[in-house]
Amino acid sequence: MQQMNMETRKRKKATIEKRFAASDILVYLCLSLWALTTIYPLFWVVNNSFKVSRDVMNNSFAFASNPVMINYENAFDRINMGQSYMNSLIMSVSGVLLVLVFGGLAAYVIARFRFRGRNVIFSLLVATLLIPTFATIVPVYEILIKWKLVNTYLGLILPQTAGNLAFATLVIAGFMATIPKDLEEAAFIDGCNRYSMFTKIFLPVSRPVFASASIFVFLWSYNDLFSSLIFVNKENVRPIVALLNEISSQYGTDFGLMASAVSLTVIPVFIIYLFIQRFIEKGLTEGAIKG
């Protein structure tokens, strides 16, 4: 009787393992197909950037067996890609730093202090996320004209900082609210003031959420074509996304040049992600927004 029970248990266990194996295969298959839809377009663009425009038009899906670098040479010689690269990096990185500094300080106050009007401020921050960018473009542009900041670096850095500040503040505040109170009390006992506590306790512990917020803010600033076309439309301060828009209008038939320009555009995003990828997952899972 005992032997029969053992055999029954083994059969049930084998059946469950088979079910799990089948479900795992289905999950991995779906994830692989989803990854393919994301990876292949990028591969297609990079592959075509090593072809001349004629080959791209004739057979864009063929592998570049004889790669050429003429498109990348033209990208820097004909359309001044290097200057636009620097403009984008200067404005995007500056915006990220400002957002992290002011957003981090504001998040610390909202998450760890209890004061009158705190919930109102939190609600207002959430409400600002519902306001689209184009709804504020006219008053922002008028302010920039009065301050003589149109077609300058600050003319794009300041609006992008203001636009991303609410998001970063809410995400960082949600993470800081999960930090145990014991750390704060121990720091007080050791003689830390509020500033020392922020820089020595909360800032190091909150590195994952700062990394997550930085990648989102950088992507939004780096890819902000709408604001770039309005606030910085001159060539000496034009970011790379505005340059891509001009390539599509002036060199619309040169698909090799367009592919190389797009390939160069995504390089900074990859580099930044590689440096902070180990923080992103933790920051996203633990940085839930709390009231």
WOGIKA-V804440 format. One record per residue. N is the residue number from 0. RES is the residue in one letter. SS is DSSP state (H for helix, E for strand, C for the rest). PSI is psi in radians with two decimals (NA if undefined). Layout:
BEGIN
n=N res=RES ss=SS psi=PSI
n=N res=RES ss=SS psi=PSI
END
This chain:
BEGIN
n=0 res=M ss=C psi=-0.78
n=1 res=Q ss=H psi=-0.64
n=2 res=Q ss=H psi=-0.66
n=3 res=M ss=H psi=-0.70
n=4 res=N ss=H psi=-0.71
n=5 res=M ss=H psi=-0.76
n=6 res=E ss=H psi=-0.70
n=7 res=T ss=H psi=-0.74
n=8 res=R ss=H psi=-0.70
n=9 res=K ss=H psi=-0.70
n=10 res=R ss=H psi=-0.76
n=11 res=K ss=H psi=-0.72
n=12 res=K ss=H psi=-0.72
n=13 res=A ss=H psi=-0.68
n=14 res=T ss=H psi=-0.76
n=15 res=I ss=H psi=-0.73
n=16 res=E ss=H psi=-0.68
n=17 res=K ss=H psi=-0.72
n=18 res=R ss=H psi=-0.77
n=19 res=F ss=H psi=-0.69
n=20 res=A ss=H psi=-0.76
n=21 res=A ss=H psi=-0.74
n=22 res=S ss=H psi=-0.66
n=23 res=D ss=H psi=-0.72
n=24 res=I ss=H psi=-0.75
n=25 res=L ss=H psi=-0.74
n=26 res=V ss=H psi=-0.84
n=27 res=Y ss=H psi=-0.58
n=28 res=L ss=H psi=-0.80
n=29 res=C ss=H psi=-0.75
n=30 res=L ss=H psi=-0.64
n=31 res=S ss=H psi=-0.74
n=32 res=L ss=H psi=-0.71
n=33 res=W ss=H psi=-0.75
n=34 res=A ss=H psi=-0.63
n=35 res=L ss=H psi=-0.69
n=36 res=T ss=H psi=-0.40
n=37 res=T ss=H psi=-0.73
n=38 res=I ss=H psi=-0.70
n=39 res=Y ss=H psi=-0.76
n=40 res=P ss=H psi=-0.67
n=41 res=L ss=H psi=-0.75
n=42 res=F ss=H psi=-0.70
n=43 res=W ss=H psi=-0.75
n=44 res=V ss=H psi=-0.84
n=45 res=V ss=H psi=-0.71
n=46 res=N ss=H psi=-0.77
n=47 res=N ss=H psi=-0.31
n=48 res=S ss=C psi=-0.29
n=49 res=F ss=C psi=0.30
n=50 res=K ss=C psi=2.72
n=51 res=V ss=C psi=2.78
n=52 res=S ss=H psi=-0.61
n=53 res=R ss=H psi=-0.75
n=54 res=D ss=H psi=-0.59
n=55 res=V ss=H psi=-0.72
n=56 res=M ss=H psi=-0.63
n=57 res=N ss=H psi=-0.77
n=58 res=N ss=C psi=1.50
n=59 res=S ss=C psi=-0.31
n=60 res=F ss=C psi=-0.07
n=61 res=A ss=C psi=2.61
n=62 res=F ss=C psi=2.46
n=63 res=A ss=C psi=1.48
n=64 res=S ss=C psi=-0.50
n=65 res=N ss=C psi=1.35
n=66 res=P ss=C psi=2.50
n=67 res=V ss=C psi=2.69
n=68 res=M ss=C psi=0.17
n=69 res=I ss=H psi=-0.60
n=70 res=N ss=H psi=-0.67
n=71 res=Y ss=H psi=-0.60
n=72 res=E ss=H psi=-0.76
n=73 res=N ss=H psi=-0.56
n=74 res=A ss=H psi=-0.61
n=75 res=F ss=H psi=-0.44
n=76 res=D ss=H psi=-0.82
n=77 res=R ss=C psi=-0.61
n=78 res=I ss=C psi=0.18
n=79 res=N ss=C psi=0.95
n=80 res=M ss=H psi=-0.59
n=81 res=G ss=H psi=-0.73
n=82 res=Q ss=H psi=-0.75
n=83 res=S ss=H psi=-0.61
n=84 res=Y ss=H psi=-0.90
n=85 res=M ss=H psi=-0.71
n=86 res=N ss=H psi=-0.80
n=87 res=S ss=H psi=-0.77
n=88 res=L ss=H psi=-0.73
n=89 res=I ss=H psi=-0.84
n=90 res=M ss=H psi=-0.70
n=91 res=S ss=H psi=-0.80
n=92 res=V ss=H psi=-0.70
n=93 res=S ss=H psi=-0.73
n=94 res=G ss=H psi=-0.71
n=95 res=V ss=H psi=-0.79
n=96 res=L ss=H psi=-0.76
n=97 res=L ss=H psi=-0.73
n=98 res=V ss=H psi=-0.75
n=99 res=L ss=H psi=-0.66
n=100 res=V ss=H psi=-1.00
n=101 res=F ss=H psi=-0.67
n=102 res=G ss=H psi=-0.68
n=103 res=G ss=H psi=-0.74
n=104 res=L ss=H psi=-0.77
n=105 res=A ss=H psi=-0.68
n=106 res=A ss=H psi=-0.68
n=107 res=Y ss=H psi=-0.75
n=108 res=V ss=H psi=-0.79
n=109 res=I ss=H psi=-0.66
n=110 res=A ss=H psi=-0.58
n=111 res=R ss=H psi=-0.10
n=112 res=F ss=C psi=2.58
n=113 res=R ss=C psi=2.01
n=114 res=F ss=C psi=2.86
n=115 res=R ss=C psi=2.31
n=116 res=G ss=C psi=0.05
n=117 res=R ss=H psi=-0.81
n=118 res=N ss=H psi=-0.58
n=119 res=V ss=H psi=-0.77
n=120 res=I ss=H psi=-0.74
n=121 res=F ss=H psi=-0.75
n=122 res=S ss=H psi=-0.68
n=123 res=L ss=H psi=-0.69
n=124 res=L ss=H psi=-0.74
n=125 res=V ss=H psi=-0.70
n=126 res=A ss=H psi=-0.60
n=127 res=T ss=H psi=-0.41
n=128 res=L ss=C psi=-0.33
n=129 res=L ss=C psi=-0.16
n=130 res=I ss=C psi=2.09
n=131 res=P ss=C psi=2.72
n=132 res=T ss=H psi=-0.74
n=133 res=F ss=H psi=-0.29
n=134 res=A ss=H psi=-0.42
n=135 res=T ss=C psi=0.11
n=136 res=I ss=H psi=-0.65
n=137 res=V ss=H psi=-0.92
n=138 res=P ss=H psi=-0.64
n=139 res=V ss=H psi=-0.72
n=140 res=Y ss=H psi=-0.69
n=141 res=E ss=H psi=-0.70
n=142 res=I ss=H psi=-0.76
n=143 res=L ss=H psi=-0.61
n=144 res=I ss=H psi=-0.77
n=145 res=K ss=H psi=-0.63
n=146 res=W ss=C psi=-0.02
n=147 res=K ss=C psi=0.81
n=148 res=L ss=C psi=0.01
n=149 res=V ss=C psi=2.42
n=150 res=N ss=C psi=0.65
n=151 res=T ss=C psi=2.91
n=152 res=Y ss=H psi=-0.78
n=153 res=L ss=H psi=-0.44
n=154 res=G ss=H psi=-0.38
n=155 res=L ss=H psi=-0.54
n=156 res=I ss=H psi=-0.81
n=157 res=L ss=H psi=-0.83
n=158 res=P ss=H psi=-0.69
n=159 res=Q ss=H psi=-0.64
n=160 res=T ss=H psi=-0.83
n=161 res=A ss=H psi=-0.65
n=162 res=G ss=H psi=-0.50
n=163 res=N ss=H psi=-0.10
n=164 res=L ss=H psi=-0.70
n=165 res=A ss=H psi=-0.77
n=166 res=F ss=H psi=-0.86
n=167 res=A ss=H psi=-0.69
n=168 res=T ss=H psi=-0.79
n=169 res=L ss=H psi=-0.75
n=170 res=V ss=H psi=-0.79
n=171 res=I ss=H psi=-0.67
n=172 res=A ss=H psi=-0.68
n=173 res=G ss=H psi=-0.67
n=174 res=F ss=H psi=-0.79
n=175 res=M ss=H psi=-0.49
n=176 res=A ss=C psi=-0.36
n=177 res=T ss=C psi=-0.13
n=178 res=I ss=C psi=2.29
n=179 res=P ss=C psi=2.51
n=180 res=K ss=H psi=-0.42
n=181 res=D ss=H psi=-0.63
n=182 res=L ss=H psi=-0.72
n=183 res=E ss=H psi=-0.75
n=184 res=E ss=H psi=-0.69
n=185 res=A ss=H psi=-0.65
n=186 res=A ss=H psi=-0.68
n=187 res=F ss=H psi=-0.74
n=188 res=I ss=H psi=-0.62
n=189 res=D ss=C psi=-0.02
n=190 res=G ss=C psi=0.27
n=191 res=C ss=C psi=2.40
n=192 res=N ss=C psi=-3.08
n=193 res=R ss=H psi=-0.70
n=194 res=Y ss=H psi=-0.78
n=195 res=S ss=H psi=-0.63
n=196 res=M ss=H psi=-0.68
n=197 res=F ss=H psi=-0.79
n=198 res=T ss=H psi=-0.55
n=199 res=K ss=H psi=-0.38
n=200 res=I ss=H psi=-1.08
n=201 res=F ss=H psi=-0.66
n=202 res=L ss=H psi=-0.85
n=203 res=P ss=H psi=-0.69
n=204 res=V ss=H psi=-0.54
n=205 res=S ss=C psi=0.24
n=206 res=R ss=H psi=-0.69
n=207 res=P ss=H psi=-0.76
n=208 res=V ss=H psi=-0.54
n=209 res=F ss=H psi=-0.68
n=210 res=A ss=H psi=-0.75
n=211 res=S ss=H psi=-0.79
n=212 res=A ss=H psi=-0.67
n=213 res=S ss=H psi=-0.70
n=214 res=I ss=H psi=-0.66
n=215 res=F ss=H psi=-0.80
n=216 res=V ss=H psi=-0.72
n=217 res=F ss=H psi=-0.79
n=218 res=L ss=H psi=-0.79
n=219 res=W ss=H psi=-0.68
n=220 res=S ss=H psi=-0.75
n=221 res=Y ss=H psi=-0.60
n=222 res=N ss=C psi=0.20
n=223 res=D ss=C psi=1.50
n=224 res=L ss=H psi=-0.69
n=225 res=F ss=H psi=-0.91
n=226 res=S ss=H psi=-0.62
n=227 res=S ss=H psi=-0.70
n=228 res=L ss=H psi=-0.43
n=229 res=I ss=H psi=-0.80
n=230 res=F ss=H psi=-0.55
n=231 res=V ss=C psi=1.35
n=232 res=N ss=C psi=0.07
n=233 res=K ss=C psi=2.67
n=234 res=E ss=H psi=-0.60
n=235 res=N ss=H psi=-0.33
n=236 res=V ss=H psi=0.18
n=237 res=R ss=C psi=2.18
n=238 res=P ss=C psi=3.04
n=239 res=I ss=H psi=-0.55
n=240 res=V ss=H psi=-0.62
n=241 res=A ss=H psi=-0.60
n=242 res=L ss=H psi=-0.70
n=243 res=L ss=H psi=-0.67
n=244 res=N ss=H psi=-0.66
n=245 res=E ss=H psi=-0.61
n=246 res=I ss=H psi=-0.75
n=247 res=S ss=H psi=-0.42
n=248 res=S ss=H psi=-0.66
n=249 res=Q ss=H psi=-0.63
n=250 res=Y ss=C psi=0.77
n=251 res=G ss=C psi=-0.47
n=252 res=T ss=C psi=-0.19
n=253 res=D ss=C psi=1.42
n=254 res=F ss=H psi=-0.49
n=255 res=G ss=H psi=-0.74
n=256 res=L ss=H psi=-0.71
n=257 res=M ss=H psi=-0.72
n=258 res=A ss=H psi=-0.71
n=259 res=S ss=H psi=-0.66
n=260 res=A ss=H psi=-0.73
n=261 res=V ss=H psi=-0.72
n=262 res=S ss=H psi=-0.73
n=263 res=L ss=H psi=-0.52
n=264 res=T ss=H psi=-0.63
n=265 res=V ss=H psi=-0.16
n=266 res=I ss=H psi=-0.84
n=267 res=P ss=H psi=-0.62
n=268 res=V ss=H psi=-0.75
n=269 res=F ss=H psi=-0.75
n=270 res=I ss=H psi=-0.80
n=271 res=I ss=H psi=-0.73
n=272 res=Y ss=H psi=-0.68
n=273 res=L ss=H psi=-0.59
n=274 res=F ss=H psi=-0.56
n=275 res=I ss=H psi=0.25
n=276 res=Q ss=H psi=-0.54
n=277 res=R ss=H psi=-0.31
n=278 res=F ss=H psi=-0.38
n=279 res=I ss=H psi=-0.84
n=280 res=E ss=H psi=-0.76
n=281 res=K ss=H psi=-0.68
n=282 res=G ss=H psi=-0.63
n=283 res=L ss=H psi=-0.64
n=284 res=T ss=H psi=-0.57
n=285 res=E ss=H psi=-0.16
n=286 res=G ss=C psi=0.73
n=287 res=A ss=C psi=2.57
n=288 res=I ss=C psi=2.29
n=289 res=K ss=C psi=2.58
n=290 res=G ss=C psi=NA
END
